[in-house]
Structures are given as C-alpha cells and as structure tokens.
C-alpha cells in the first residue's frame, strides 16, 4: 500500500512541480530564440556587408562583440539571481535580448549594429544560465536528467535551424528579418514567464557585487576571445596576438586570487574543489570544442569541397535537428533511471565511430554515406548533453544550481570559441603541410616531365570542351593547381576528424572518474 502511495506526488510536490511543462515551454521559447540568432547571423554577414557598406575587419565585430559580451556575462546569473530571483531575471534578460533584436533590425550603420548586438548579448548572457537553473529546479529530483535533456533540445536546435533560417530570410526577405522573428517570440516568452515561472526563495537577497572579480574576469575573457577571433587574420605568432594571450593570462591569475579571497565571489571557484564538478566542466568544454569544430569542418567540406550552397548545406544538416529533439530527452530520462555515465560512454563511443567514418570521406564519397554519418553524429551528441549537465549540477551543494549553471555556460561558451578558432587554424596548417609533403606521383612536387604530362592531359580534355589558345593553357594550369589543393584540403579534413576522435577517446576515459550520488537526483 505504501509503495502505491509513493507513486503519486504529495500536495507540496504538486504545488512546486505541477506546472513544470508550462515552465518548460516558456524557457524553451527564450533559449531557442537566442540559439537561432547566434547561428543565423553568421550566414547573413555577406549581405549585411553589402547593405551597410562595411569592411570585413569591421563586420566581424558583429559576431565578436556578441560572443565576448555574452560569455563575460554568463556567470553573472549567480549574483543577479540572488538579487532579482530566477523569474524576474529571466524576464529582464529576455526583455533586454528582445529590445536588442528590435534595435538590430533598425540599425542604420555598422557601428549601430555592433552596439545593438552587444545589447542583445547583455540579455543573452544571463538568460541561458537562469533558464538552465530554473529548468533543473522546476522538475522533481528523479526527473532532472529529463529536464536537462529538454533544456538542451532548445539550445541545440539553433546550430541546425539557424543557418537554414538565416539563409532563407536573407535570400528571400532581408537580413533584418533575422532579428524580426525574435520580437514576437520574446514578448510571448516574457508574458508566459510573468504568469508561469515560480518566484524563488532567494529573491531580494542583498548580496554585495564583486566588482574586482567581475573586472578581472571581463579582462581575462575579453582578451582571450579577442585573441582567438583575431589570431587567424593577424597571425598566431604576431606580437599583438601574443600580447593579448599574455594579458589574458595575467587577468586570469588576478581573477583566481581575488575570487578565492572574497566572501561573495562573482564566480564561486571553490566549487572546483569537487572533482566531479571540475571534470564535468572539463568534459563539457572539450565536448563543445569538438562539436562546434566538427560542425565547422563539415560545413566547410560540404560548401568548398562538394560545392553546396549555404542553404543546401544547411538542408543537409537539418535531419540532425529532428534527431536531437528526440534523443536528448530520452538520454536525460535514461540518466534518471540508470547511472548517467552509461549514456555518456555510449554517446562518446558513437561519436568516435562517426569521426573515424568521417576521416574516410573523400570528394567521391556517396551522399548517403555522409548523410548517415552526420545523423549518427547527432545521436552521439544528443546522448551527452543532459547527463553531463545533470552530473555537474548535482555535484554542487543545495542552492548553488544558479551559480553552477553560470559556470557550465561559460565552459560551453569558451569551448565554442576555442573549437572554431583552433580548428580553422589547424585546417590551414594541415592543408599547407599536406600540399608540401605530397610525393611526386601524388601531386605537389611534380617533376617537370610529370607536370607537363598532367597539363597535356588536361589540355586535351579542355580542347574537347571547346577551349583553345592561351585560355586553354591557363585553364589547364588552374585545374591542376585546384586539384592538388582539393586533395591537400581533403586530407586535412580527414586528419582533423581523427584528431577530434582521439580527443573523444580521452574524454570517454574521464567519464569513469565522475562521481555520482543517486540521492541528489
């Protein structure tokens, strides 16, 4: 009889968790809006440059300014949540983000767009952290894996739908339409949050603001992300980039000293005394590093190697969104019933196999094979998100979920920035090394006779196609160079996929060192 009664929630539990699905939908709207914009703007950059007459050096601040501001403000969710409460902080963050979206849609110059994108980021930074913390606490302990799966569904759909949405709106409507769509969604989310989100008990706590910690962390993160975003253009060994890395290291050292000594730190570094929390954030950082890096490489390969248009490439990746929406909640629910390390290990095993498969892809690989690998990759990624977040947050003391979600969010933001910056650099270097190291029979260092023979064969093909004279000679030389470069780039893609696979092997091993207290869930 007792066992049967335990199946039903008590009156107190129902009052606390009874509206969890409405809360879930409200939070989903807010996080999906941010995730879509973050990726949709990328594909609209060429159109924005033409419309506003911006240079490449200046237009990149539309992306860089947003990324730096959002990452710096993610940990502020701890202090702001104590002062305002989760509900009011979510409403305020969504309102600022929505206002920023409206201002971006009416921007009249590159400078105004950059400034309004920063306003957007001011709202986006704490919004993601407070949404994760609210979702975690809205669901009962035995369903928090499911809660993290549902949260990650909204956040993970952005990289799939964002490029497709951005490409379609830019091509058929206007690049400003990318920002229009956030306005009704944001307003709906604000109204729903006002009536549905519960007020937290910590609302109104007078916690002093750690100004020195905030300033040192801002200096550290801003200079680091600036170096990562500018390194490819300025040169990673240039004085400017090395100076930025040095200043960032100095600020990080000062930040650590300050945060350990103050009573109410901006970022509670003492949480890293927990081995499980530290390892979880390390795994999250490198998981996102590999995820963003793999997506970046696959998108480049589809567009540059296989000559897909941006919209075609986005359509090719679209089924991953459906898989993410199905697998993420399932993986979260599974982690509620079993040890969450199980779906993590399975997820990493799937990713390792997928990346080994991608390392064999060439320009002649079938579309069905590539499509299968990308779908399998989505299954692996979706199996990791919810269990990792659940284990990280459950390792913290009661009442520290908000601070923990801010730290997890910053780990994820830094992983995204490092993944794209480092792998774009490695792609260029690997391609150059491959081009230089090809054997004479493979291409780069062709002997004079071999080059003459290759050009002669290409000249015969072009002659049959109707070209002749000097145009035919130039085209033959160009085709030879293009073929060699494509071969070098294809090998670079393959080697980087293997590198990410090796990284995932190490992360899979680290999973076994994660602690797990089932009583906390």
C-alpha positions, 0 to 999 in steps of 0.5 A: 500500500505504501509503495502505491502511495509513493507513486503519486506526488504529495500536495507540496510536490504538486504545488512546486512541480505541477506546472513544470511543462508550462515552465518548460515551454516558456524557457524553451521559447527564450533559449531557442530564440537566442540559439537561432540568432547566434547561428543565423547571423553568421550566414547573413554577414555577406549581405549585411556587408553589402547593405551597410557598406562595411569592411570585413575587419569591421563586420566581424565585430558583429559576431565578436562583440556578441560572443565576448559580451555574452560569455563575460556575462554568463556567470553573472546569473549567480549574483543577479539571481540572488538579487532579482530571483530566477523569474524576474531575471529571466524576464529582464534578460529576455526583455533586454535580448528582445529590445536588442533584436528590435534595435538590430533590425533598425540599425542604420550603420555598422557601428549601430549594429555592433552596439545593438548586438552587444545589447542583445548579448547583455540579455543573452548572457544571463538568460541561458544560465537562469533558464538552465537553473530554473529548468533543473529546479522546476522538475522533481529530483528523479526527473532532472536528467529529463529536464536537462535533456529538454533544456538542451533540445532548445539550445541545440536546435539553433546550430541546425535551424539557424543557418537554414533560417538565416539563409532563407530570410536573407535570400528571400526577405532581408537580413533584418528579418533575422532579428524580426522573428525574435520580437514576437517570440520574446514578448510571448516568452516574457508574458508566459514567464510573468504568469508561469515561472515560480518566484524563488526563495532567494529573491531580494537577497542583498548580496554585495557585487564583486566588482574586482572579480567581475573586472578581472574576469571581463579582462581575462575573457575579453582578451582571450576571445579577442585573441582567438577571433583575431589570431587567424587574420593577424597571425598566431605568432604576431606580437599583438596576438601574443600580447593579448594571450599574455594579458589574458593570462595575467587577468586570469591569475588576478581573477583566481586570487581575488575570487578565492579571497572574497566572501561573495565571489562573482564566480564561486571557484571553490566549487572546483574543489569537487572533482566531479564538478571540475571534470564535468566542466572539463568534459563539457568544454572539450565536448563543445570544442569538438562539436562546434569544430566538427560542425565547422569542418563539415560545413566547410567540406560540404560548401568548398569541397562538394560545392553546396550552397549555404542553404543546401548545406544547411538542408543537409544538416537539418535531419540532425535537428529532428534527431536531437529533439528526440534523443536528448530527452530520452538520454536525460530520462535514461540518466534518471533511471540508470547511472548517467555515465552509461549514456555518456560512454555510449554517446562518446563511443558513437561519436568516435565511430562517426569521426573515424567514418568521417576521416574516410570521406573523400570528394567521391564519397556517396551522399548517403554515406555522409548523410548517415554519418552526420545523423549518427553524429547527432545521436552521439551528441544528443546522448551527452548533453543532459547527463553531463549537465545533470552530473555537474549540477548535482555535484554542487551543494543545495542552492548553488544550481544558479551559480553552477549553471553560470559556470557550465555556460561559460565552459560551453561558451569558451569551448565554442570559441576555442573549437572554431578558432583552433580548428580553422587554424589547424585546417590551414596548417594541415592543408599547407603541410599536406600540399608540401609533403605530397610525393611526386606521383601524388601531386605537389612536387611534380617533376617537370616531365610529370607536370607537363604530362598532367597539363597535356592531359588536361589540355586535351580534355579542355580542347574537347570542351571547346577551349583553345589558345592561351585560355586553354593553357591557363585553364589547364594550369588552374585545374591542376593547381585546384586539384592538388589543393582539393586533395591537400584540403581533403586530407586535412579534413580527414586528419582533423576528424581523427584528431577530434576522435582521439580527443573523444577517446580521452574524454570517454576515459574521464567519464569513469572518474565522475562521481555520482550520488543517486540521492541528489537526483 
